[in-house]
Amino acid sequence: MNHIDTGRVIDEVRIRRCLWDPADDFYKNKDAKNKAWEEIGKELCCENFNTDLATFYQRQGKAHKMEGDGAENSKSFSGIPEAVFVDNVDEFMSLPENTEGVDKVLRRLDEQHGKYKFMEYTLNTKRRRLRQQIPDLARSLDMIEKLNAQKEDMDTQFLLSDQVFVKANLKPTKTVYLWLGANVMLEYSLEDAENLLRTNMATAKKNLSCVEHDLDFLRDQWTTTEVNMARVYNWDVKRRQAAKASS
């Protein structure tokens, strides 16, 4: 999936008043809004723009769907809260929790944006760990297969430290020791070790897929939040200008 440049999205949204200005003649025209989003997608040269910004259409009752996937796949596996696109800023600012002023609303949205960024950092850390774990598991499985096939003594080299190896002679064996973490090592038969490693490999790949899905979902949420902040800010600027003009 191609992901969009958030800053450029905000700039393009500001240009197209029908997406944020209730005074615009086409503000309530869904076809005009859809056309505006398509124009932004072309401007950003993003083929999957409408997929990446599907969250923006939820207030209009459109389902988040990708080819071959159900709408349930648009949700977060780790319970990341979903950002709701502010379609009507007047209605949004009239809500009881927003009556204290624009500054507090923007501060709350900024805090929400910061939380999304922290979640992104946490998920990226988890993804790096899983990407390191999967090759390690694959190498361990290769070694198990080698030991299973071994019928005679075999010469090899062990890594003692960086750039330091020692020669060793391996006799055929039916057991291996596996590090389980937290300085715990257990002895397993070759068959049990292979089963455990394959289970761990499948779990790691599944977790990596979930993390990558959540990162995609998370990008949509902080993009939505940034656009909401821009819309609220522009609404306040227009309100101040109108008040100044009428005074």
Secondary structure as GFF3:
##gff-version 3
##sequence-region A 1 247
A	DSSP	alpha_helix	6	15	.	.	.	ID=ss1
A	DSSP	three_ten_helix	17	19	.	.	.	ID=ss2
A	DSSP	alpha_helix	30	43	.	.	.	ID=ss3
A	DSSP	alpha_helix	49	52	.	.	.	ID=ss4
A	DSSP	three_ten_helix	54	60	.	.	.	ID=ss5
A	DSSP	three_ten_helix	71	74	.	.	.	ID=ss6
A	DSSP	alpha_helix	89	93	.	.	.	ID=ss7
A	DSSP	three_ten_helix	96	98	.	.	.	ID=ss8
A	DSSP	alpha_helix	102	149	.	.	.	ID=ss9
A	DSSP	beta_strand	154	161	.	.	.	ID=ss10
A	DSSP	beta_strand	164	170	.	.	.	ID=ss11
A	DSSP	beta_strand	175	181	.	.	.	ID=ss12
A	DSSP	beta_strand	184	189	.	.	.	ID=ss13
A	DSSP	alpha_helix	190	246	.	.	.	ID=ss14
###
